[in-house]
Amino acid sequence: MTSRVTDLGEATLAAAPNAAPDAAQWYAEAVRPTAGHVYLQEINADGDKSVVKFRVDEAADDTLKLSWVAVDLKPKTLPPGKGAAGTMGTCGRNEKPR
């Protein structure tokens, strides 16, 4: 798993963009959280990419209070024959009615 994070600056969670500006500086290491700031974190694990947007509502001592949302990325296209039928993906395909 790899991850990177960028600081979008001080904003509300709703007002902050769901994508980093082209000039955004991404960090592969940790960043010091700042109360009131919104961050994007991109997580790549086993070929899947997820993005989370979070706001540091409070930062005191070693405790953080966060608000967060998952950022919806481009919908995945399923391979042919892998519909919404579960993990097998072929339930009901090419079966004759009983």
Backbone hydrogen bonds, N-H to C=O, Kabsch-Sander energy under -0.5 kcal/mol:
donor,donor_aa,acceptor,acceptor_aa,energy
2,T,44,N,-2.6
4,R,42,E,-2.1
5,V,27,Y,-2.2
6,T,40,L,-2.1
8,L,6,T,-0.6
8,L,38,V,-3.3
9,G,38,V,-0.6
11,A,36,G,-1.9
16,A,12,T,-1.5
24,A,21,P,-2.3
26,W,24,A,-0.6
27,Y,5,V,-2.8
36,G,56,V,-3.8
37,H,34,T,-2.1
38,V,9,G,-2.4
39,Y,54,F,-3.2
40,L,6,T,-2.2
41,Q,52,V,-2.8
42,E,4,R,-2.8
43,I,41,Q,-0.5
43,I,50,S,-3.2
44,N,2,T,-3.0
45,A,43,I,-0.6
45,A,48,D,-2.6
48,D,45,A,-2.2
50,S,43,I,-2.7
51,V,71,V,-0.6
52,V,41,Q,-2.5
53,K,69,V,-2.8
54,F,39,Y,-2.5
54,F,52,V,-0.5
55,R,67,S,-3.0
56,V,37,H,-2.3
57,D,55,R,-1.0
57,D,65,K,-2.5
58,E,65,K,-1.5
60,A,63,T,-2.5
63,T,60,A,-2.8
65,K,58,E,-2.3
67,S,55,R,-1.9
69,V,53,K,-2.4
71,V,51,V,-3.1
72,D,70,A,-0.5
73,L,71,V,-0.6
78,L,76,K,-0.6
82,K,79,P,-1.9
83,G,89,G,-0.8
93,R,90,T,-2.1
95,E,92,G,-1.0
